[in-house]
Amino acid sequence: MSVHTNDEPGSTADLPAPDGAVTVTLKILRFNPEAPDKAGWESFQVPCLPTDRLLNLLIYVKGYLDGTLTFRRSCAHGVCGSDAMIVNGVNRLACKVLMRDMLRKDGKDTVITIAPLKGLPVEKDLVVDMEPFFDSYRQIKPFLMTSGQEPTRERIQSQTDRARYDDTTKCILCACCTGSCPVYWADGSYFGPAAIVNAHRFIFDSRDEGAEERMEILNGVDGVWRCRTTFNCTEACPRGIKVTQAITEVKRALLFHRKAVVR
């Protein structure tokens, strides 16, 4: 099978392709900081099988068609969160997108658009600067806060207490939720959904003693009250976390805490 990049009309090369593969078009938004004026969409014809993941196709492009294509990846199993990007307008993990779900059933050519996450500075192609994201994460103090001497054994917790925050322990810090938030796009100073989700994980942990401090942080101008409940974050989460619900629970906890202080 011969494949070629559309930026080189007519050029072909004999490249490996598995038996039974079909050709799809990856339309990728490119950006090179050394030539910012040349930023734009570039298309690649890539062979694939229904069992392939989108990440496999990106690796094929980099390995055989254009070695300058830049993207992040690590575990390739939807655990590390490295390869978050916008796929056909939706924030996804490339390693969790199966081609059998992307291939058109009507026999027409399949075109997949791929772009970097919104709201974070693009460094090159599909790689964004994650430092603003992690800065917000660090500000909510995502670690167990306790007083007194450390126990000599594990901290015991009931199954009921553990279940209270089970959902928000699933966050892998991929930034899919934060990159889907219109408020974060408009003003990057907002903590964003992921930071609030991780604050939720500790605020409702019965072993933690830092809930009041975290709620005070999230009660600020860039905290939970900036959320407009669009549910973009919940729809974008590759781990199925009920992100909007977690943010609402933090808001409710803040309201009850403020009422208790007033009384």
Secondary structure, 3 states (H helix, E strand, C coil): CEECECCCCCCCEECCCCCCCEEEEEEEEECCCCCHHHCEEEEEEEEECCCCEHHHHHHHHHHHHCCCCCCCCCCCCCCCCCCEEEECCEEEEHHHCEHHHCCCCCCCCCEEEEECCCCCCEEECCEECCHHHHHHHHHCCCCCCCCCCCCCCCCCCCHHHHHCCCHHHHCCCCCCCHHHCHHHHHCCCCCCHHHHHHHHHHHCCCCCCCHHHHHHHHCCCCCHHHCCCCCHHHHHCCCCCCHHHHHHHHHHHHHHHHHHHHC
